[in-house]
Amino acid sequence: MSSAKRPNKAKAKATASEDGSGGPRATTAAAMAIGLATSTIMMSTILQVGPAYLEPIYGNVLAHQWFASGIVVCMAVGAALGSRLWRGLTTASTAGGSEADARTERAIGAALDVAALLTALAPWRTALLFQESRRLGPVWGPVVTHVSLAAPVAAASGFIAAVSVARLAHGGKAAWAAACVGAAAAAMWAGHGAAGAHGGCQGLLLVAGYAALSSVMVRLLSRRRRLLLLAAPAVAAVFCVLTLGSDPRCASGVTARNNAGSAYHMLSRAESATGWVTVSDEAERRIRVLRSGHSILGGHWNETQESIFGVFYYADAVRLVAGRRPENERALIIGLGIGVAARSLHEQGVRVDVVELDPAVYRAAVDFFGLPRSLHGVYLQDGRRFIDDAADASYDYIVHDVFTGGSVPAVLFSQSAVAQLSRILAPRGVLAMNYVGTLSDTRTMHHVAHTLRSAFAHVRCFAESTKDPVGVTNMMFFASQAPISFAPGALRRYADPDSIRGHVLAGMEANEVSVAYDEQSVRLITDAWNPLPKWLAPAAQVHWHAMRGMFPDEYWLNY
């Protein structure tokens, strides 16, 4: 009886192999594992690299705004194509035995080829689209560029996943599915680590390299090992090498192409924690500016060394609040910029500590904007972490200015952050918090003021200018447990009236903005409920246009 069963099992196995309903053969299973693992590595990398690649042209808010949604749509399109292809494969395989496995391998290899080729060419495509960024604008520009940049990877990943899952489900092999999921999870972990170690351009080429190498591996596993099938990975590799050798975005430091025929002489250039950080001189206006991404962190007039943005001198007013006793003063600067506030307070004998997230910004401030190396302390770390760990009553003044790229790190404006700022201030200490937005957006302004009042008894706000209610402007909030007032004439007498500092401080009180509001219409900004990223999105578009009005496209395209 047992001998009668053996032929039946063999027959069933042969039938499953012929109609494709059994598990995939070893080479097909390996191809699917490679495809899924590579897809997760590519997606993990592109999710980190994609927005960073656009940030110098569009700013961090606009570069992220529709990116995740676009990725999901492109993956869905790829998955739909994969599902449709699989239905065709199963129909064809009924007459061809294991043809379904062979076609599955070829489909995965072809998807990897497409991803490798189009991603290797992405820097060339995006360079052309960046040239049209002003015409495309801050809304459609990021969308169109992201489609060009990330769609091939997302669609190929969705395609490979759909084909692989359909083949596994058709074979009814749960063990194979579990093995592929495990490989994908391990690859996702590895991909995150690899993406974090590479910048925008290099990370993008890394994706192309992953896809090309995986395509070669799939081809070698396949029974069809024609050299012609290796042409696409080879071409992708050639374009990767050409891009690495010719595109300044793939190199660190100032290159010859950065200063070739440009009206802006670049002095320093580095890709760092907040994106591309550059220092450039403009001969026509005789200014030097510090740029991070699509935002100007600060600058000075080369002849006088004064800040081109006078509002930064508002921070000096923390020492002019009536009732202060200026002795053994201690100040904390959160967000350095070119170091206007840090340098000014240091020169007045205040012991200054600086917290700056980006080491490249600190180096630029020291090397090109005269920030003293003899500050009391420099902490290159996250500002929220620093204030959470700082000792009580550590400072007499805190200058909080963390705006960049069209937005602020919302976590530094929450009730918890404000409470920590109050805790580390001395009893009569003063906080100066710079907020960037539009005067017409009273909703956001009132929520920020309300959150400050949860920790400080007194809050006042002074705008850089009150003339344009819809334009982006700097607004400096002053907060303290003691009343905030200035002795008559104190702001006017503080500095030379002919200097930018003197002129700005003399007019500061005239630019006061009311922060009165109906308490029923506001709520506290918390770590759990923080609407600032969403609410500031329209202001990011206004900021983008303001930056393009301040400097020409030539400047923004050269980074």
C-alpha positions in Angstrom: 0.0 0.0 0.0 2.9 2.3 0.8 4.4 1.6 -2.6 1.1 2.7 -4.2 1.3 6.1 -2.5 4.7 7.1 -3.8 3.8 7.4 -7.4 0.8 9.6 -6.4 3.0 12.0 -4.4 5.5 12.2 -7.3 2.6 12.8 -9.7 1.2 15.6 -7.5 4.6 17.2 -7.2 5.1 17.1 -11.0 1.6 18.5 -11.5 2.3 21.4 -9.0 5.5 22.2 -10.8 3.8 22.2 -14.1 0.9 24.5 -13.2 2.8 26.8 -10.9 0.7 26.1 -7.9 3.5 24.7 -5.8 6.2 26.6 -3.9 8.8 28.6 -5.9 12.0 26.9 -7.0 15.1 27.8 -5.1 16.4 30.3 -7.6 13.0 32.1 -7.7 12.8 32.1 -3.9 16.3 33.7 -3.8 15.4 36.2 -6.5 12.3 37.2 -4.5 14.3 37.5 -1.3 16.9 39.7 -3.0 14.2 41.8 -4.6 12.3 42.4 -1.4 15.5 43.1 0.6 16.7 45.5 -2.0 13.3 47.2 -2.2 13.3 47.9 1.5 16.9 49.2 1.4 16.0 51.5 -1.5 12.8 52.7 0.1 14.5 53.3 3.5 17.2 55.3 1.8 15.0 57.3 -0.5 12.7 58.2 2.4 15.6 59.9 4.1 17.5 61.2 1.1 14.6 62.4 -1.0 13.5 65.4 1.0 17.1 66.3 1.9 17.9 66.4 -1.8 15.2 69.0 -2.5 15.7 71.0 0.7 18.4 73.4 -0.7 16.0 74.5 -3.5 12.6 74.4 -1.7 13.3 74.4 2.1 12.5 71.6 4.6 8.8 72.2 4.9 8.0 72.2 1.2 10.4 69.3 0.5 8.5 67.1 3.0 5.0 68.3 2.4 3.7 65.8 -0.2 6.6 63.4 -0.2 5.1 60.6 1.9 1.8 60.7 0.0 3.6 60.6 -3.3 5.6 57.6 -2.3 2.4 55.7 -1.3 0.8 56.5 -4.6 3.8 55.4 -6.7 4.1 52.2 -4.7 0.4 51.5 -5.3 0.9 52.0 -9.0 3.8 49.7 -9.0 1.9 47.1 -7.0 -1.1 47.3 -9.4 1.3 46.7 -12.4 2.8 43.8 -10.6 -0.5 42.2 -9.8 -1.6 42.6 -13.4 1.6 41.0 -14.7 1.2 38.1 -12.3 -2.3 37.3 -13.6 -0.7 37.1 -17.1 2.1 34.9 -15.8 -0.2 32.3 -14.2 -2.2 32.1 -17.3 0.9 31.5 -19.4 2.4 29.0 -16.9 -0.4 26.4 -17.3 1.1 25.4 -20.6 4.7 26.0 -19.8 5.4 24.1 -16.5 7.8 26.2 -14.4 7.6 29.2 -16.8 5.9 31.2 -14.0 9.1 31.0 -11.9 11.3 32.0 -14.8 9.1 34.9 -15.7 8.9 36.0 -12.0 12.7 36.1 -11.9 12.8 38.1 -15.1 10.1 40.5 -13.9 12.1 41.2 -10.6 15.3 41.6 -12.6 13.6 44.1 -15.0 12.2 46.1 -12.1 15.6 46.4 -10.5 17.1 47.4 -13.9 14.5 50.2 -14.2 15.1 51.4 -10.7 18.9 51.4 -11.1 18.9 53.2 -14.5 16.3 55.9 -13.6 17.8 56.5 -10.1 21.3 56.8 -11.6 20.0 59.4 -14.0 18.0 61.2 -11.2 20.7 63.9 -10.4 20.7 64.9 -14.1 16.9 65.1 -14.3 16.6 67.0 -11.0 19.3 69.5 -12.1 17.1 70.4 -15.1 14.0 70.7 -12.9 15.8 72.8 -10.4 16.6 75.3 -13.2 12.8 75.6 -13.6 12.1 75.9 -9.9 11.0 79.6 -10.0 8.6 78.8 -12.8 7.3 75.7 -11.1 6.9 77.5 -7.8 7.0 76.3 -4.2 4.0 74.0 -4.5 4.3 72.2 -7.8 8.1 72.3 -7.9 8.6 69.8 -5.1 5.8 67.6 -6.4 7.2 67.3 -9.9 10.8 66.9 -8.7 9.9 64.2 -6.2 8.0 62.3 -8.9 11.1 62.4 -11.1 13.4 61.5 -8.1 11.6 58.9 -6.1 8.9 57.5 -8.3 11.1 54.9 -10.0 12.2 53.4 -6.7 8.7 53.5 -5.1 7.0 52.0 -8.2 9.7 49.3 -8.6 9.4 48.4 -4.9 5.6 48.1 -5.1 6.0 46.0 -8.3 8.5 43.6 -6.7 6.4 43.2 -3.6 3.3 42.5 -5.5 4.9 39.9 -7.8 6.7 38.2 -4.9 3.7 38.0 -2.6 1.5 36.8 -5.4 3.9 34.0 -6.2 4.2 33.0 -2.6 0.4 33.0 -2.1 0.0 31.0 -5.3 2.4 28.4 -3.9 0.8 28.4 -0.5 4.2 28.4 1.2 3.9 30.4 4.4 7.5 29.5 5.4 8.8 31.2 2.3 6.8 34.3 3.0 8.1 34.4 6.6 11.7 34.1 5.3 11.3 36.9 2.8 9.6 39.2 5.4 12.6 38.5 7.8 15.1 39.3 5.0 13.2 42.5 4.3 13.2 43.6 8.0 16.9 43.0 8.2 17.5 44.9 5.0 15.4 47.8 6.3 17.6 48.1 9.4 20.7 47.9 7.2 19.3 50.5 4.8 18.6 53.0 7.5 22.1 52.7 8.7 23.6 53.1 5.3 21.3 56.1 4.4 22.3 57.9 7.6 26.0 57.6 6.6 25.6 59.2 3.2 24.4 62.6 2.0 21.7 63.5 -0.5 23.6 62.8 -3.8 25.7 60.0 -2.5 22.7 58.4 -0.9 20.8 58.6 -4.1 23.6 56.9 -6.1 23.7 54.3 -3.3 20.1 53.4 -4.2 21.1 53.0 -7.8 24.1 50.9 -6.8 21.9 48.6 -4.6 19.5 48.1 -7.5 22.2 47.4 -10.1 24.0 45.0 -7.8 20.8 43.2 -7.0 19.9 43.0 -10.6 23.2 41.3 -11.4 22.6 38.8 -8.6 19.2 37.9 -9.9 20.5 37.5 -13.4 23.3 35.2 -12.2 20.7 33.1 -10.4 18.5 32.9 -13.4 18.9 30.1 -16.0 19.2 32.8 -18.7 22.6 34.2 -18.2 23.1 36.4 -21.3 25.6 39.2 -21.1 23.1 41.5 -22.7 20.9 41.2 -19.6 23.8 42.9 -17.6 23.8 46.0 -19.9 21.3 48.0 -17.8 23.2 47.5 -14.5 26.5 48.4 -16.3 25.0 51.6 -17.8 23.6 52.6 -14.3 27.1 52.0 -12.8 28.7 54.2 -15.5 26.2 57.1 -14.8 26.9 56.8 -11.1 30.6 57.1 -11.7 30.1 60.1 -14.0 27.8 61.8 -11.5 30.3 61.3 -8.7 33.0 62.9 -10.7 31.1 65.8 -12.2 28.3 66.9 -9.9 29.3 69.3 -7.1 26.4 68.0 -5.0 28.2 64.7 -4.7 31.4 66.3 -3.4 32.2 68.1 -0.1 34.1 71.4 0.1 34.1 74.2 -2.4 34.7 73.0 -6.0 35.8 74.8 -9.1 32.3 74.7 -10.5 30.9 76.5 -7.4 32.8 79.7 -8.3 32.9 79.4 -12.1 31.4 82.6 -13.5 29.3 83.2 -10.4 28.6 86.6 -8.9 28.8 85.0 -5.5 32.2 83.8 -4.3 31.7 80.7 -2.2 34.1 80.5 0.8 32.9 77.4 2.5 30.6 74.5 1.8 29.6 71.4 3.7 26.7 69.0 3.8 25.9 68.6 7.5 23.1 68.0 10.0 20.8 70.6 8.7 21.6 70.2 5.0 24.0 72.1 2.8 25.7 74.9 4.8 27.5 77.5 2.7 29.3 80.9 3.2 29.4 83.3 0.2 30.5 86.8 -0.5 28.5 89.1 -2.8 30.6 91.8 -4.4 27.8 94.1 -5.6 26.3 94.7 -2.1 29.6 93.8 -0.3 27.9 91.3 2.0 28.8 87.9 3.4 25.9 85.4 4.0 25.5 82.1 5.8 23.1 79.8 4.1 21.5 76.5 5.3 19.3 74.8 2.7 16.9 77.4 1.3 17.2 79.8 4.1 19.6 82.6 5.1 20.8 82.1 8.7 22.4 85.5 8.8 25.0 87.7 7.2 27.0 90.9 7.7 28.2 93.9 5.8 31.8 93.3 5.0 32.9 96.9 5.8 31.2 97.3 9.1 30.7 93.7 10.2 27.1 94.6 11.2 24.3 92.2 10.7 22.3 92.5 7.5 19.2 91.5 9.5 18.8 94.2 12.1 16.1 92.3 14.0 18.9 90.1 15.5 19.9 93.1 17.6 16.6 92.9 19.4 18.2 90.2 21.6 20.4 92.9 23.1 17.3 94.3 24.8 17.3 91.5 27.3 20.0 93.5 29.2 17.9 96.7 29.1 14.8 95.5 30.9 14.2 97.7 33.9 15.1 96.3 37.3 18.0 94.1 36.1 21.3 94.2 38.0 24.0 93.5 35.4 26.6 91.6 37.3 27.9 88.1 36.8 25.5 87.7 34.0 25.0 84.4 32.2 23.3 83.9 28.8 22.3 80.9 26.8 22.0 81.1 23.0 19.8 78.3 21.4 20.4 78.5 17.7 23.6 80.3 16.7 23.2 81.6 13.1 26.2 83.8 12.4 26.5 84.5 16.2 25.1 88.1 16.3 23.6 87.7 19.8 26.4 85.5 21.2 29.1 87.8 20.0 27.3 91.0 21.2 26.6 89.6 24.7 30.1 88.2 25.0 31.7 91.6 24.1 29.6 93.1 26.9 31.1 90.8 29.5 28.3 88.3 29.7 29.2 84.6 30.1 27.8 83.0 27.0 26.9 79.4 26.4 25.8 78.4 22.9 23.7 75.4 21.8 23.8 74.6 18.1 22.6 71.5 16.4 24.8 71.8 13.3 28.6 71.7 13.7 29.0 73.3 10.2 27.1 76.3 11.3 29.3 76.8 14.4 32.5 76.4 12.3 31.2 79.0 9.8 30.3 81.5 12.5 33.9 81.2 13.9 35.8 81.1 10.7 33.9 83.7 8.7 31.8 85.9 11.0 34.1 86.7 13.9 32.4 84.6 16.6 34.9 84.4 19.5 36.4 81.1 20.3 36.5 82.1 24.0 32.8 81.7 24.7 32.1 80.1 28.1 30.6 76.9 26.5 29.7 75.5 23.1 27.4 72.5 23.0 26.8 71.0 19.5 23.6 69.1 20.3 19.8 69.2 20.2 18.5 72.2 22.0 15.5 70.4 23.6 17.8 67.8 25.1 20.1 70.5 26.5 17.4 72.5 28.3 15.9 69.3 29.7 19.2 68.5 31.3 20.4 72.0 32.4 20.4 73.0 36.0 17.8 75.2 37.6 18.3 79.0 37.5 21.4 78.6 35.3 21.0 81.7 33.2 20.0 85.4 33.4 19.1 85.5 29.7 18.1 83.0 27.1 18.0 83.9 23.4 16.0 81.3 21.5 16.2 81.6 17.7 15.9 78.3 15.8 14.1 79.2 12.6 15.5 77.8 9.4 14.3 76.5 6.1 10.8 78.1 6.4 9.9 76.6 9.8 10.8 76.0 13.4 11.5 72.8 15.3 8.1 72.6 16.9 9.3 70.6 19.9 11.1 73.8 21.1 7.9 75.7 21.2 5.8 73.3 23.3 4.5 73.8 26.8 7.1 71.3 28.1 10.0 73.2 26.4 8.7 76.6 27.6 8.5 75.2 31.2 12.1 74.0 31.0 13.2 77.4 29.7 11.5 79.1 32.7 13.1 76.6 35.1 16.6 77.2 34.0 16.2 81.0 34.0 17.0 83.0 37.1 13.9 84.4 39.0 14.1 87.8 37.1 15.7 86.3 34.0 14.5 87.2 30.5 13.7 85.0 27.5 14.0 86.4 24.0 12.3 83.9 21.6 12.3 84.7 17.8 9.3 83.5 16.0 9.0 83.8 12.2 5.6 84.1 10.5 3.1 86.6 9.2 1.4 89.2 11.3 -1.9 88.2 9.7 -1.6 84.7 11.1 -2.9 85.7 14.6 -4.0 82.2 15.3 -0.4 80.8 15.5 0.9 83.9 17.2 -1.7 83.8 19.9 -1.1 80.1 20.5 2.6 80.7 20.9 1.9 83.6 23.3 -0.6 81.6 25.3 1.9 78.7 25.7 4.6 81.2 26.9 2.2 82.6 29.4 1.7 79.1 30.9 5.2 79.4 32.3 5.9 83.2 32.4 3.9 85.9 34.1 4.8 88.6 31.6 5.0 88.4 27.7 5.5 91.1 25.1 6.2 90.8 21.4 8.1 93.1 19.0 8.1 92.6 15.2 10.8 93.4 12.8 8.3 95.5 10.9 4.6 96.0 11.1 4.2 97.5 7.6 3.4 94.3 5.7 0.8 92.0 7.5 1.0 89.2 4.9 4.8 89.1 4.4 7.1 86.9 6.5 8.7 88.7 9.4 10.7 88.1 12.5 8.8 88.6 15.8 10.7 88.6 19.0 8.8 87.5 22.1 10.2 88.6 25.5 9.0 86.6 28.5 9.9 86.9 32.2 8.5 86.4 35.7 9.1 90.1 36.3 7.5 93.0 34.4 9.1 93.7 31.1 9.7 97.4 30.6 12.5 99.6 29.4 13.7 102.8 31.1 12.9 105.9 29.1 15.5 106.3 26.4 17.4 103.2 27.4 17.0 101.6 23.9 18.0 104.8 22.1 21.1 105.4 24.3 22.3 101.8 24.1 24.2 102.0 20.8 25.5 104.5 18.3 22.3 106.0 16.7 24.1 105.9 13.3 24.7 102.2 13.5 22.3 99.5 12.4 22.1 98.2 16.0 21.3 101.7 17.3 18.7 102.4 14.7 16.9 99.0 15.2 16.8 99.2 19.0 15.6 102.8 18.9 12.6 101.8 16.9 11.9 98.5 18.6 9.1 99.7 20.9 7.3 101.3 18.0 6.9 97.8 16.4 5.3 96.2 19.4 2.6 93.7 18.4 -0.4 93.1 20.6 -0.7 89.6 22.0 -4.1 90.1 23.6 -6.5 87.3 22.7 -9.7 85.5 23.7 -8.5 82.6 26.0 -11.5 80.5 24.8 -10.0 80.5 21.3 -6.6 79.2 22.1 -5.0 76.1 23.8 -1.6 75.2 24.9 0.9 73.8 22.4 2.1 70.5 23.8 4.4 67.7 22.7 1.2 65.6 22.0 -0.7 68.4 20.3 1.6 70.6 18.3 0.0 72.2 15.2 3.0 74.4 14.3 4.3 72.3 11.4 0.9 72.3 9.7 0.0 75.9 10.5 3.3 77.3 9.3 3.1 75.5 5.9 1.5 78.6 4.2 4.2 80.8 5.7 6.9 78.5 4.3 5.6 79.3 0.8 5.7 83.0 1.6 9.2 82.5 3.0 10.3 80.7 -0.2 9.2 83.7 -2.3 10.9 86.1 0.1 14.2 84.2 -0.2 14.0 84.2 -4.0 13.3 87.9 -3.9 16.3 88.5 -1.7 18.8 86.6 -3.8 18.5 85.5 -7.5 18.2 81.9 -8.8 21.9 81.8 -9.6 22.6 81.9 -5.8 20.1 79.3 -4.8 21.1 76.8 -7.5 24.7 77.0 -6.5 25.2 74.9 -3.3 
